[in-house]
Amino acid sequence: MAKRRLPARGLDSFRRTPARRYDLPPQEETRAEHASRFRKRYFDIPVIRPGVDRTLMTLLCAAMLLTLCNASAPMGDVPDVQTRFADWAQIQNEKTVKTLPGPTPEPDSELGKALAADTQDQQEILSQAMATPDPSVTPEPQTQFKTYAPGELSYETNRLSVSIEQKKKNGMTYFVCDIKLSDVSQLRTAFAGDDFRSGIYEAVSDIAGRYNPVLAINADFCRYHREGVIIRNGEVLRRQNIKKHHLLIVDENGNLSAQTDRSGKQGLVANKLEQQNTWQTFEFGPVLVENGEAATLPTSFYVACGDGYYEPRTAIGQKGPLHYVVIVVDGRRDGYSTGASIPQLQQLFLDEGVDFAFNLDGGGSTTLYFLGEVVNMPSGGKERSVSDVLMFMANPS
């Protein structure tokens, strides 16, 4: 058989797309022309043939209907809910309740009376044990309020003297720390991670424990607000001015003052303080006492300065050259200390006769560290992690 050969086609026999004429506008295609090029495809619904297909479909529908009827038909009489619950409870009792050996004693029998008497004796013994406290059991920490006798918290050398007195007034429990230094270098600060840029937070006792101060308190939590003029131990660490705080200044001689007008241009305040050899600055406030008199408290400030806002507080004041007063007020503990409002804190410093006083960070941060121990009661039940501390050193390195 001879093989069938396809007709040979040259390259010119294929239909090519004509080159587009860019010098002429494109030709618009009519709907009819578009429909002639793209013909729609339709899918027909299969038609059931009147013969075998119709019979098979009828049998299939009948089988499905019979299956549904059998599945939904009741299988005999169904017991009510109470009967089914009683049967279930009986089965559970048989599983869990074990029959005791021997007959059960009647309540009026001799054995029943003996068992009842024994049970009563056991109850009396249990009641007495609950009424008598066990000396080996330690009460809950929140009920162990710290109390110190006058003169118990004190430290004195030829370079540093610290005396702490615990006082109570108007529902407040607070500590008044009287501190006398020999040199401004004994008033130092430190950061969590031992670096201003570390970005970590630690408890006051952890930070201070590495420097062995006589007394330490939480400072202004300067990493929290991330702005302000920050000078610590004579080094300028941040130069941004901030309007919502007051600025506490410790000059090269250890004298305390404050700058409340924060309208200056960025960098100018820090540059001026740097030229004056400023030793420390802290961003918080408000100023409580100036020139021995109560300062005018701001009506709108970073912290609420009105009456009725009772919180733990930490603040520092000055009586004379290198003579400071630190007041730490505990709070948020019923039966021990409610905390102090800003006006109450102001009055506490006036009662101590200071020339100047300034409020620092408070609340859960309030911590008083003395000779390796936290002597106050932080409101959270434990120390809050902070970014920086203020310390009074006996022999600063």
Summary of the structure (lengths in Angstrom):
residues: 397
radius of gyration: 44.0
end to end distance: 113.8
largest distance: 129.8
contacts: 1030
relative contact order: 0.13
helix: 27%
strand: 24%
